[in-house]
Amino acid sequence: MRQALNRLRATDVTRELQDKQPASRAVSLFVPGLKDDFAAHATLELQHADLRAQGLQQGGGVPL
């Protein structure tokens, strides 16, 4: 169970990084809110990772 939660947390952190990078470069005349959308999704993924870390700690595990 702990390994599965750590894998899911790693996936969330990876997704956060994948969304944050284009957010810093997104400039679009056609979709002005694109940068904000990437940034919001990155924040959401990081919140998921934090929740999984809390679950791991509550279960006696160590988030990696």
N, C-alpha and C positions, 0 to 999 in steps of 0.2 A: 504494500500500500504506500509506504513512504517513497519507494523508488518511483512509483507511478506519479505521485504528487510532485516530486522533484522534476520528473520529465515534463509534466504539464507546466510547471513553473518556468522551466527553461524555455519551453515553447512560447510562453507569454512574454518573457523578456526578449526573446528573439524577434517576435512580432512587433514589440514596442520599438526596438531598434530599427526594424525594417520600415516602420511608419514614420519614425522621427526623422530619418535621413531625407526622404522626399519632402517632408514638411519644411525642412530648412531650405530646400531648393525650389519649392513649388512657386512658380510665378505664372499666372495664366490670365490672359485678357478675356478668355471665353468662360472660364469658371473661377471667378474671383475668390470664392470660398474654399477652394481646393486645399490651400495651405492649412486653413483652420480645421478642415475635415481630417486631414492626415494627423495633425497635432492632437485633436480630440480622440481619435482612435488610438494613438500611441499612449495617451494618458489612461485610457480605459484598459489597455493591455497591461500597463504597469500596475494598475489597481488590482487586476486579476492575479498578477504575480504576487503582490503583497498579501492578498487574501489566502493564496495557497501556502505562502510562507507561514502565516499565522496558524493555519490548519496543521501544518507540519510540526510547529513548535508545541501546539496544544496536544498533539499526539505523541509528544516525546521525541520527535525527530529533529534533525538539523537541516534547515534549508540550504541547498547548495547553489 
